[in-house]
Amino acid sequence: MYMAVFEPDATARISQPHMALPALPAAAAGDPLRAAIDAVFAAVTAYGEDHPALLREIRSFCAEHATSAGPPSEPA
């Protein structure tokens, strides 16, 4: 087995809108936790090198909206 180790090409560019596309079907997945994880992964990939700022914003949002009551209940 061979494994190549190299530094990524800093001049290579990605299309951020295209990298974000997987977030759309991920958000519609049947399992809400899996949907959230996949959507965040797609967002981090699209955000690029400054993704720690995005993760800080996500953590801050979740902390502000967290409750001790547990997950929301399904509407009747």
C-alpha positions as CSV (number, residue, x, y, z in Angstrom):
1,M,0.0,0.0,0.0
2,Y,1.3,3.4,-0.9
3,M,0.3,6.7,0.6
4,A,1.1,10.1,-0.9
5,V,1.6,13.0,1.5
6,F,1.7,16.5,0.0
7,E,0.7,20.0,0.7
8,P,-2.4,21.3,-1.1
9,D,-1.9,23.7,-3.9
10,A,-2.6,27.1,-2.4
11,T,-3.4,28.5,-5.8
12,A,-6.2,26.0,-6.5
13,R,-9.7,27.6,-6.1
14,I,-12.9,25.9,-5.3
15,S,-16.4,27.1,-6.2
16,Q,-18.0,27.9,-2.8
17,P,-21.6,27.8,-4.1
18,H,-20.9,24.3,-5.6
19,M,-19.4,23.1,-2.3
20,A,-22.5,24.3,-0.4
21,L,-24.9,22.3,-2.6
22,P,-24.8,19.1,-0.5
23,A,-26.3,21.2,2.4
24,L,-29.7,21.3,0.6
25,P,-30.5,17.6,0.5
26,A,-28.7,17.1,3.8
27,A,-31.1,19.6,5.5
28,A,-34.1,17.6,4.2
29,A,-32.9,14.2,5.5
30,G,-35.2,12.2,7.6
31,D,-33.0,12.1,10.7
32,P,-32.7,15.7,12.1
33,L,-29.3,15.1,13.8
34,R,-27.8,13.5,10.6
35,A,-29.2,16.4,8.6
36,A,-27.7,19.0,10.9
37,I,-24.3,17.3,10.9
38,D,-24.2,16.9,7.1
39,A,-25.4,20.5,6.6
40,V,-22.7,21.9,8.9
41,F,-20.1,19.8,7.2
42,A,-21.1,21.2,3.8
43,A,-21.1,24.7,5.2
44,V,-17.6,24.3,6.7
45,T,-16.3,22.9,3.4
46,A,-17.8,25.8,1.5
47,Y,-16.7,28.4,4.0
48,G,-13.1,27.7,3.4
49,E,-10.0,28.5,5.4
50,D,-11.9,30.8,7.8
51,H,-14.2,27.9,8.9
52,P,-13.3,28.3,12.6
53,A,-15.2,31.6,12.5
54,L,-18.3,29.8,11.1
55,L,-18.1,27.1,13.8
56,R,-17.8,29.8,16.5
57,E,-21.0,31.4,15.1
58,I,-22.8,28.0,15.0
59,R,-21.7,27.3,18.6
60,S,-22.9,30.7,19.8
61,F,-26.3,30.3,18.1
62,C,-26.8,26.8,19.6
63,A,-25.8,28.1,23.1
64,E,-28.3,30.9,22.8
65,H,-31.1,28.7,21.7
66,A,-30.4,25.7,24.0
67,T,-33.0,24.8,26.6
68,S,-32.9,22.3,29.4
69,A,-36.3,21.0,28.4
70,G,-34.8,18.7,25.8
71,P,-35.6,18.4,22.1
72,P,-38.7,20.1,20.7
73,S,-41.8,17.9,20.5
74,E,-43.6,17.0,17.3
75,P,-46.7,19.1,16.5
76,A,-49.9,17.3,17.1
